[in-house]
Amino acid sequence: MRHAFVLLLLATTAAFAADSALKFADPKPQGYQLKARASELDPRCKSHPEIDFVFEKAGKPADLENASVDTRVAPRGQLVVWLMGHNQVLADKVNGYGLHFIQVSYANGWFGKLNTEPTDDPQHLGNIRLEATAGVDASKDIDIPMPDSMKERAFQFVKHLAKTHPQARWDFFLTKDGKSLDWEKVIVSGASHGATSAARFGIYQKCARIVMFCGPRDNLDNWQGLPSATPSNRFFGYSHVLDGGWSEDHYPRSWLLMGLNKFGPIVNAEKEKAPYDHSRRLISDATLKGTEKEQAARGHGYVTPSKGSPKDAKGNNLQDDVWRYLFTSSVDEIGKPVAAEPGVRMDQQTKKKK
């Protein structure tokens, strides 16, 4: 037992030393907000109009990518890749934690056109997500080559940032040979559709962490239960209980398929304080205004940092502790395992077949 403890201590010390080795070299420390077009960074990029994945819309760039970092904050040595439309509020939040941030242009518009789940293919949406994020040939319903995938576009963007803004040390997130991102230094995150794609990518590619706001969905697929390259203790989910994805058991089902109950019970962040028993499954039951339909819509967006996130009388976000926990808590600290919650409808195909 003592030998195992010593090995764990050495591993933890080595990991800390690696992260602490990242130092900014900025003569004028400041917050940076940076932009670039994917099509200008990589000539291999192509438009895919059949799934609304194009370079321009209404005469305006549609492949703009965003990055931000605050060199006044000690870096944690991790990069957040955001899979939704740009969210500067979230970017500022994670920059304040010492995290680098990018939002990439990748094929997420397919969802409006291919969001069907045949009863004979429980991997349908998961394979599309895998192809769109990782660029592997996984689906017969979509054709996204590697240069147009999230994985490659994120790499090309960070490689560009490393050259153009060396003071922010974007090079830290490249592999030693410079041919890829070092994904074990990357946190992949998204909301709803983006949370679901983040989870699917994390199962395929080992990452530092996966943060899922109101997700994952794909309630007729079963890819959530596949063996995962990213250890399951590195997946973190957060939902409001009035969100339709929660009330219809989409998120609870996914969390159980992913085995997140091994790391503690579902914890209500409105009633418990950080570190929330080190659980990977957090919820909110905060009161929301409006009709039942309006509450479901507000619940779906409630958990993600935004300009409309509720604040206290001093202007502090009420969910600050939750967000910090999701992005910065130790993945090695876990809660006690619990049995699967009774009543979660795991087989959602049956209803569709009737």
N, C-alpha and C positions, 0 to 999 in steps of 0.2 A: 504494500500500500504506500509506504514512504517513497519507494522508488518511482511509482507512478506519479505521486505528487511532485517529486523533483522534476520529472520529465515535463509535466504540465506547466510547472513554474518556468522552466527553461523555454518552453515553446511560447508562453505568454510574454516573457521578457524579450524574446527574439522578435515577436510580432510588434511589440511596443517600440523596440529599437528601430525597426524598419519604418514605422510610421513617423517616429520622431526625427528620422533622418531627412524628412521633407521640410525644407525651409524656403521661405520666399526670399527672392533677391530683388526686391522692388525698391528703388531709390525714393519713390513717392507712393507709399502704401495708400491704397484706395479701393473702392468698389468698382468693378468693371462690368459693363454690360456690352456684349459683343455679338455681332451678327455676321452670317455668311450664307450664300446660296449653295445648296448641295450640288447643283448642276455646274457651278463654277469651280468647285473644289475637285470634282472628279468627272472627267470627260466621258467616262463609261456610263454615267447615269442616263436613264431613259425615262420618257413619259409612258404611262400606262393608262390612257384615257378610258379604257373599258372598265376600270375600277376607280375612276376619278382620282388618279394619281398622276398629276401633271406639274409642269414647271410654272405655268401662269394661269390665272383665272381673272377674267374681266380686266385684262391688261395689267394685272399686278402679280408680283412674284408669289408663287404658291409653294416654293421649296426653300423658304427662308428658315434658317436654323439659328437658335439663340444659345448663348453661353453667358455665364456670370461667375464671378469669384470676388471675394473681398480679401485683399492681401493685408488688411489691418487685423485680420483674425487668424490666430494660429491654425495652420492646416491640419486636418485629421488624417489626410492621406487617402481619402476616398472621393469618388466622383459619382454624382447622381445623374442618371440618364432618365429623362422624363418622356413618357410615351404619349402624351396628350398635346393639345395645342399649348402654346407658350403660356406659362403662369408665372409672372414676375413676383407675385406675392410669395409663392412657394419657393421660387429661386432665392429671393432675399432671405427667407426663413432658413433654408439649409446653408446658405452662405454664412449666416450668422453662427451656425454650428461649426464652421470651419470646413465645410464641404464644397467642392467644386460642383458646377451644375451645367448640364447641356440639355437642350430640347432639340430633337432631330426630326427632319422631314422623312417619313417612311410610309409605306403603304398601309395606312389605317382606314382609308376611305372605302375599302372593299366591303366593310361590315354592312353598309346600307344596301348593297347589291347581292351579297352572298350569304346573308344571315338566315339560312335555312338549315335545319338539322334533320336529315333523313333518318328514319328509324333503323336502317340497316348499316349505318356508319357512325359509331360512337366516337370516332376521331375526326369527324368532318371539320368542325370549326377549329379544333386544336391543330390540325395539319395546316390549315390556311394561316393560322397565327404563327406557326413555326416557320413557314416559308417566308412570310412577310418580315418576321423579326430576324431570323437567322440566315435566310437566303439559301436554305437547302431545298432540294426538290422533294417536298413532302406531300403536296396536294395535287390532285388532277384538276381541281377547279380554279387554279390560279397559277400564274407564271411570273414569279418575281426573282430575277437573277441576283446574285450576291451583291453587285454594286448598288442595287436599289433597296437592299434590306436595311433594317435598323442597325444591325450589327456592323456592317461595312460603312454605312454613312456616319455612324458614331465614331468609328476609327478614323475615317478621313477628316472629320471635323476636328477631332482632338489633335491629329497630326498637324493640321493647319494652325491650330491655336498654339501648339508648341513652338512653331516657327515664328509666328507673328507676335506672340505675347509671352516670351520666355520668362519674364519676371514673375509670372504666375505659376510657373513650373507645371504646365500641362503635360510635359514630357514624362512626368512621374507615372502617368497612367498608360504608357506604352510599354510593350514587352521589350526585353533587352535587345532583341534583333530589330525592333522598330516596325514589325510587320503586322501588329495587331494591338488591340487594347489588352491590357492585363485585367481580365474580367474579375479576378478575385480582389480587385480594388474598386469594383464598380457596384453601386446600388442601382438596381433597375426599379422604377416606380411608375405608377399610373393610377388613373381613376376609372372605374367602370370597365369600358372596353379596353382601356390602357392597363388597368390592374390585371385583367384577364390575360392579356398578351404578355405582361411582365411575368406572370406566374408560369405561363407556358414556356417562355424563353428560359426562365430560371430552372425549369425541370430539364431542359436540354443543355444549358451552359452553366457551369459552376460560377456563381457570382458571390460578391461579398454579402449581399442582402437583397431581398425583394420586399418592397413596401406596397401593399395593395389597399387603396382606398375604394370602398364600395365594390368589392369583387373578391374572387373571380366568379364569373357567371358560366355560360355554356352548360346549362343544367341538363341537357340531353347527351352531352359528351361524357367520357370517363377518363380523359387524359390526365385529369388531376390526380389520379391514383397511380400513374406511371412511376417507375424508379426515377429518382431525381438526382441530377448532377450537383445541384445546390443542396447542401444538407437542409433537411426540413426545419431545423431550428432557426434557420436564417430567413424564414418567411414570416411576415408580419401583416395582419389584416385588421381593418378598422371600418365599422359600418354603423349607420343609424338604424334603429329597429323599425322605423316607419318607412324606410326605403323598401320598395317593392321587391328588390332582390333579396332582402332579408326575410320579409314576411312570407315570400313564396319559397323559402328554403334554398335559394340558389347559393348564397354565400355560406350558410352553415353546412350545406352538403359538400361544397368544394373544400372547406376547411377540414372536414372529417376525412374526405378522400385523401387529402394531403397529409393526414396524420398529425395535424396541429394540436389535437387534444392530448398528445403525448407531452405537451409542454405547459399544461395547465388548463383550467376551466375558462369559459367565456367570462370576461371581466367587464363590468359596467364602469367606464371611465368617469362617469358622473358621480359615482358613489365611492370609488376607490382612488387612491393616490398612487403616483409613480413610485416604484416600478411595476405596479399592477400585478403583483405576484409572479412577475417575469413571464406572463402569459403571452402567447402569439395571437390571441383572438380578443380584440377589444370592441366594445359597442358603446353607443351613446343612446340614452332615452330622453334627451333634452326636449322640452316642450316646443312644438312648432305650430305656427299659426296657419289658418286656412282650412279649406275643405279636406276631406280624406285624400283626394287626388293631389291637391296642392301640398299637403304634408308629405306625401310620398315623394313628390318632385323635390321639395326642399330637403327632405331627408337624404336623398341621393347625393346632393351636393354639399351637405352640411359638414361632412368629415374632412373634406379637402380644404387646405388653406386657400382663402380667397379674400377679396376686398370686403365681401359681405359676411365674413366669419364673425360670430358674436364676440363682443368685448365687454369687459367690466367697466366700472365707473372711471377707472384710471386709463382706459384705452388699451389694456392688455388683453390679448386674445384668450378666451376661456379654455381653449384646447392646446395652449402652448406646451404644457407638460406632456400631453399625449404625442404631439408631433415630434418633440425632442426624443421621447422614448422610442418611437417608431424608427427614427433615423440614426440614433446614436447609442442606444443601449447595447450592452455586451451581448453578443449572440451566444456566448458560452454560459450565460446565466439563464436557467430555464426553470419553469414552474413544475409542480408535481403532476404526473400524468393522471388523467381522469378518463372514465369510460365515455363512449360516444353518447351524446345527449339523446334521450328517447324522444320520439316524435318527429325527428328530422326526416323528411321524405327523401330517401336516397334514390329510389327508382322513380324517376320522373318521365321515363319513356312510356310506361304503362298507360298513363292517361292519354298520351298522344295517339297510341295505337287503337284506342276505342273508336 
